[in-house]
């Protein structure tokens, strides 16, 4: 049994996922729509998709589409997800889940009411460091885990200017000022995806930008935002804490590794930097760099990446790391590109499996809320000079 899929947004990111969805044996016809019809037509022609739709609304009205995969601007996801669910479509959404608590609550309510599959495609769920930490936590190797760190350190100069120009048109500076803490899922999800707890309170500090080029300028910003860097300290249920950094002005080689993680327990710890990763206990240190290192499956000069800034291409070319268990994946994926440190194959398979078996995906609506809402509350804390705020929780996903 297969299902048909509509790709929403034909930008730099969606083309790579269109290839994987189309190749998955659980997916039949794949369609695409975009606000710029010529982009949808180019993607459909380049990849031999089943066709295009003139609008998202037309796609949702079609009986030829069973599910949609949303790859649009990050602040648009909440409303588009709701439209999809309410139209009777299963929904895969790029991150973040939404940008307000109200939008998150509405998505969860819609999933409950419709019984449809919703999944947020958080790449850190399958980041090799998160996978390894998750495995070691399950074994009890850390002892009692009490502290962790997750960083998403991606300088604007390393590809983001080109990406925002591509997606934002003439007004790109207004959207390039997107608040760092409203894009929290790479750092938060990488920690919580291993730890299995949730954040209950936060205190955050934002750093106001001083570049002076109109990006992160409140007079121009669609989001009234001038924070380019932000740090948040979270309290977790059951005791303990974790810290995240969301940096957009930083002297760091994000083209080598943009997300990195640390975990500390009473018996052992694990630390990851740009080019090295270590497992440490009371007896010594083990270099686990090779275990967590994905091997590229596509050259950075591949023609399919020609519209992507060179500084961003590493995210689209990484294969799998030794720590990844590929045994569950369709064998056709063994010959296809991967991305974001080996996560793309697993995310696509998670969604397809959830839809076809009517099971909960790994990053279902309730998990997505726990990866997204902490950042929304953290941004509110930063706007209030770091006052500690409680983080609402929607609970665990119900049994299927």
Number of C-alpha atoms within 10 A of each C-alpha: 8 14 18 19 27 28 28 24 23 25 21 18 16 19 22 19 21 23 17 21 24 20 16 19 16 18 19 18 17 26 25 30 26 22 14 13 16 12 16 26 18 13 22 21 13 11 14 13 19 16 16 22 20 14 15 20 14 11 25 22 13 11 10 15 21 22 28 27 28 25 24 22 16 19 19 15 21 22 15 21 27 20 18 26 23 17 17 17 25 26 27 25 23 21 26 26 31 29 20 16 16 10 17 24 16 16 25 19 14 20 20 14 11 14 14 21 24 31 29 27 29 26 22 27 24 26 30 25 31 25 20 19 25 21 15 16 19 13 10 14 17 21 15 14 20 17 21 24 22 27 22 24 25 23 22 19 13 19 18 17 16 19 19 20 15 16 16 15 10 10 14 20 21 22 23 24 25 22 25 23 31 24 23 27 30 26 27 31 25 34 32 24 25 23 21 12 15 24 24 19 19 27 23 27 22 25 14 15 20 14 11 8 9 17 25 27 24 17 13 19 21 17 17 15 22 23 27 26 21 21 21 24 20 28 20 20 13 11 11 15 20 22 21 26 24 29 24 22 19 15 11 15 15 21 18 13 19 21 25 25 23 24 25 20 18 14 15 21 22 24 19 21 14 14 11 13 22 15 18 18 16 9 8 8 13 12 13 18 15 14 15 22 22 23 16 20 18 20 14 20 11 10 8 14 20 12 13 18 17 15 17 20 22 20 23 25 25 24 25 28 21 14 18 19 11 15 7 8 15 15 12 11 17 14 9 16 22 27 23 25 28 28 25 26 25 24 24 19 21 19 28 23 15 19 24 14 10 13 16 21 21 20 22 22 27 22 22 24 26 28 29 27 28 29 30 20 25 31 27 21 21 22 15 15 13 19 14 19 18 16 21 15 14 14 11 11 13 8 6 7
